[in-house]
Amino acid sequence: MEEEILIEKRYQIPYETFGEAFKAFQKRFVYPRNNLMALILIAFAVVNAVNISRGNGTTLGYVLICVCLALAAVNWYNPRKLRRNLMESIKGIEGDTYSFKVYPDKIKIGTVLEPEEIKTEDYEEAFEGIGNNEEQIAESEIFLTSDVRIAEKEKFFLIYIKRAMFYVVPKKDFSEEEITVMQLHFEKQLGKNYISDLRKKQ
């Protein structure tokens, strides 16, 4: 029995949209944890500085202040460095095409591989007996469970799988009707794990 497909579309991710999406991902899922850790480290450094100013300082206290401040700086700097490196690395794949299918209980997202992108030896091993003059799609299944978060922004949906990865689905290739179907479906399936910034503005 064939699975029901609610939405099926292909899309490409503009370079600027990917950058905006990754920044949104970091703001929601990375910065809060890193900023909290940085504040704890700074607070610990301040406590040690107060002790030293009261004459209770030791050499270890000075060392701890330097270590805490250094670790706080690392927590602040690393996400920004990661974003720069990632944006540099995706310059070669910004023209890639992706397939997107929404089912009642899951999503399938795949990279569309054109024939010239498929190595002959890999193809023959994986698709024995099939001509390699057709495109193939390397798909991932994302079941809409409590491990999934979807954040809706003005230009895209950000699909995040805890402790795994995230996907960017731009809205530009979808009709208003398709976007509405996705909004209602994601909210129904995920509840509080579906966060719409557009709704907050209304």
Phi, psi and omega in degrees: 000128182286139179286143179287131177252120181279318180221137174220127185203160170243149182206165171236153182254112176299148182305315182294322180294319179297318178298317178296321181292318181293324177295319178296321177299314180295319180298323184274323190243347183245308185302317181304315180292315181294319180294322177297315179297319179296319179296320178297316180295318179295318178299318179297321178294321179296317179301316179295322179295320178297316179300318180295319181295337179270005178087008180260013186282152174229173177300322179298324179298318177296319180297317181296322178299313181297318181295315181297316180293323178295316179293324177296319178295321178297317179299326179283320188279322187304314179299325180289321177295318179299318180296318178298315181295319181294317181295327177291322185285335183271000181301329181277350184239011185293343178267003181295150178254140182238148174257148185218124179228132177251123177250170179304325185240004184199174175232144172241125177236131182218156174268128180277118180260116177287157183309320183288346180272352184262120179293134184304314184294321178294319182296314183297326180288319184276329185232055183302130177090358180250135179296142183263031177261012179241152178291157175231159181234120176272101188260150171240138177264132178238105179281137185280076181248186181291349178277354184253136173238138174234122177251127179262125175248178182298322187252352186199166168256137178248113183257117187241128175254121184305135177060020181229277184196182176223158180234147177248127178238100180295147179277344189301333183265004182247148176283165178301321179296317180295320178296318178297318178300316180294318180303310182294320182292315180296320179295319180295317184281326188252343180060236183292346178279000172253115184244120180249115176291334180293322181293327180294329183282342185281000000 
